[in-house]
């Protein structure tokens, strides 16, 4: 399993997208006059964002594509040997 640098780049982008919403929540938490509802909103948004990007998009865009690509190359290797 080599030459998966595109999957690695996609993986890094997915992790950076989810970190942005958590940074907003942490930055707002440092404010002196903070509203608990806004803080809960940022953390809920961060969790939902994390759940969507890292669980659904990561699986379909990176893992499923890598497995599909690897099986395609394996099939090509079998047909070339015959």
C-alpha positions, 0 to 999 in steps of 0.5 A, a space after each residue: 500500500 504505497 502511493 497514497 499521498 492523495 489520501 493523506 492530504 485529504 485526511 489532513 484537510 478533514 482534520 483541519 476543518 474540524 479543528 476550526 470550530 473547536 478553536 472558535 469555542 475555545 477562543 470564545 471561552 477565554 472571553 470575560 463576559 461569556 454567554 453559556 448558550 453561545 459557548 454550548 452552541 460552539 461546542 455542539 457545532 464543533 461536535 457535530 462538525 467533527 462527527 460529520 467530517 471525521 466519521 462520514 466523510 473520512 470513511 467514504 472519501 479516504 478509507 472506502 476510496 483507498 480500499 477500492 483503489 487497492 482492490 482495483 490494482 490487485 485485480 489489474 495485477 491478477 489479469 496481467 499475470 494471466 
